[in-house]
Amino acid sequence: MSSQEDDLIDSAIFQEPAGYYPPPKPATYESRTLQTGEGHHLWNGAQVVTDYLYDHKEELVCGKNVLELGAGAGLPSIAAAIWGAKNVVVTDYPDEDLVENMQINVDAAKDVLPRSVNVTVEGHVWGADAERMLAKLPLCTPGFDTLVLADLLFNHSQHRALVSTIQKTLARVPESKALVFFTPYTPWKFDKDMAFFDIARESGLQVTQVVKRVMDKLMFKDDKGDELLRRTVFGYELKWMILDG
């Protein structure tokens, strides 16, 4: 398969015709024990970035404005809210079922959320106008302090759109960081996953690897490709390049 054909497949991820999928099954719940409290079981990147947020919560969470892109069930967002974030915006593709699922999970955690935290759920198309998300912040706030992107890099055709959303939402101050954590579930496309960071650098972001963790088990045991890579979570911090003068 050519590289062009590969990209066309990636870009079609949200283009299935109506009625393509069977009716949704009733909601089910899985849980995993965090270093404090309970959360929903998610893909490897979300699990590891949640642990990273806990380990660095004074720097990344406490009193911070946090935005998660492609949140799915929203474990990192909910954990950040529990651990002292000021404002948390949980986003994913603006599909009614996806947005409803995020809201269900946030509502399920309301009994353990501090009263001081404001958690909102939004649909967002990467690369589109970010004003609805920024409007959730207090007046005169330059942007979000912490962005979370967990297991999103498989969607290679959307890398530039993802970086565009980072540019629009990450506060342009030295302390702000975007956390990009992922597992190469299709190891033969690892180079394409990593191309995201080339685009980030071209866009004025400094890229630093902060995590490399090998998980105990495969997420998708029947898939093909290098098993070690498929068990490995890579974590990166993105910051604005601050130029002197």
N, C-alpha and C positions, 0 to 999 in steps of 0.2 A: 504493500500500500504506500502510495506517495505521501510526502509531507502535506501537500495541499489537500488530499483526500482526508488525511487524519484531522486537519484543522476544520474541515467541513463537518465532520462527525462531531467534534467538540462543540462547534457553534450551534448545533441543532439541539442542544440539551433541553431547551424549553419550547421546542417547536412541535411536539407530538400533537396530532389532531384530537379534537374533542371526542371523548369516548374511548380513547386508546387504552386507558388504564381501567382495570376492573373497579367496581365500587369500593370505597375505602372500608377496611375492617374496623370494628370498634377499637377505640384507643386502648393501648396496653402500656404499662409502666415497668421500667427497669430502674434499679437504683445502684449506685456505687457509693462507698463510704469515702468522703473527702477527709482531709486532715482535720476538718471540723465539720460536722453536719452531714446531710445527705444530699445527693443530686442525681440527676438522670444520667444513665449510661449513654455515652456518645462515642463517636469515632475517636481514634487514638489521639489525633491532634488536639481535640477539645479536652480530653482528659489531662493531657500533659500540660497544656497551656493553663488549665485551671490550677494545677499544682504549682505552676510557675507564678501565677498571680498570688497564690497564698504565700509562697516563699519570699515574694517581693511586695507584699501588700502595702507596706508603709510608703514605698516609692511609687507604686502603680495603681493602688486602689483607694486607700484611705483618703476621704475628702476629694476624690478625683471625679471628673466627668468621663464616663466610659462608654464607648460605642463598639458594638459587635456587628460585623458584617457576615452574611451567610450563616446566621446563628443556628438554624435548625431547632433543636430542643432548647438551646440557650443556656446550657450549664455554666459556661464561663461568666455570662452576664449575671445570672442568678447568684452565683458564688460571690462575684464582685459586690453585688448589692448587699449580701449578708455580711461581708467583711468590711463594710464601711464606706463604699463609694457614695458620692453625693448625688449624682445623676447617672442613670444607666439607660441607654437606648438600645433595644434589641431589634435587629433588623434581619430580614431575608427577602427573597424574591416576593413581589407583591401578588402571590397566589392566595386566594381566600383560605384554603385549608392550611397552608404553611403559617400564615399570620395567626389564624385561630389557634393552631397548635402552640405557637410561642406564647400566646396570651393565656392559654390553659395552664402552661407550665409556670408562668409568672404568678398566676392566681393561686396555684397549688402551694407556692412558697410564701404566700403573704403572711402566714402566722409566724414565720421566722425572720421576716424582713424588718429592719429597724424603721421606725416611723419617720426618721429623718431622710430616708432615701426616696428618690423619685424614680420609678421604673416605668418606661413606656415602650410599647411595641409598635413598629412601623414596617410597612413594606417598602422596599427600595430596590431599584434597578441600578446596578453598579455603573458608574459613569454619568448617571443622570444628575439633575439638580439636587443639591443636598440641603436646601433651605428648610424643608420640613424637619430634618434631623437636627439641624443647628438651632431651629426655633425652640427646641426642648431645653436649651441651655439658658441660664440667667442672662439678662441683658449685659452687653459689653464683654461677654466671654468670647475669647478669640477662636475657640474650637475645642475639640475634645483632648483631654490629657492622655488617654490610653485608648488605642484601637485594638481590637482582637479579630484576627482572621485565622480560623482553624480549619484545616483540610479543604482549602478552596483552590489550590494551585493546579489541580487536575484539569480545570476548565481553561485550557491554554488560550483559547480565542478571547477570553475575558480579562487577560492580564492587564492590558492597558486601561480597561474600564475600572478595574480594581484600584490601580495606581491613581487614576483620576479621582476616585472617591477619597482615597487617602489624602491627596493634595487638597481637596475641598474641605476636609473635616478635621484633620490633625492640626492642633494649635501650633502656630509657627513660633515656638519657644523651645529652648534647648532641652527642657525636661520632658517634653511630650514624646511618646513612643508608640509605634504600631508593632504589635506582636504578630508575627506570621509563623505559624506552626503547621507542619504537614508531614504526612507519610507518603512516600511514592508507592501507592498501591498498584500502579502499572510501571514497574521498574524500567522497562524498555523506553519509557518516555521521561525518565528522570532529568535528562538535559532540558527538555521542554518545561518541566516544572521549574527548574532553576533559572530559566530565562526570565522569569518574573523579576528576579532581583537585578538583572541587567537593566530592565526598564525602570525599576525603582531608582537605581543609581543615576540613570540618564535624566531622571525627573527631579534631581536635587536631594535625594535621600541617602543617608549613610546606612550601610547594611552591616550588621555584626551578628555572627552566629553565637548563640548563647546556650543552646541545648542540643544534645544528641543522645537520645535515650532508646535503648533496645527493649521493646516490650516482651513480656513472657510468651504471649500467644499471637498467632496471626489473626487479623481481623476478618479476613475472608480466606479461609483455609483452602478452598477449592480453586482459587485463582492461580494463575501461572506467573512465573518470573522469580527472580532472586528472593529467596525467603528472608534473608537477613535484611535487605532493604525494605521489604514489606512489613517487617516488624519494627522498623526504626522510625522514630519521630525526630525531625529536624526542626529546631526553633531559632528564629531570627528576630532581632530588634531593628526597627527602622526609625531613624531620627533625621530631622532636618540638618543638612550641612550648614553650619553657621560660618559665614565668611567674615574675616576681619575687615573692619572699615566699612 
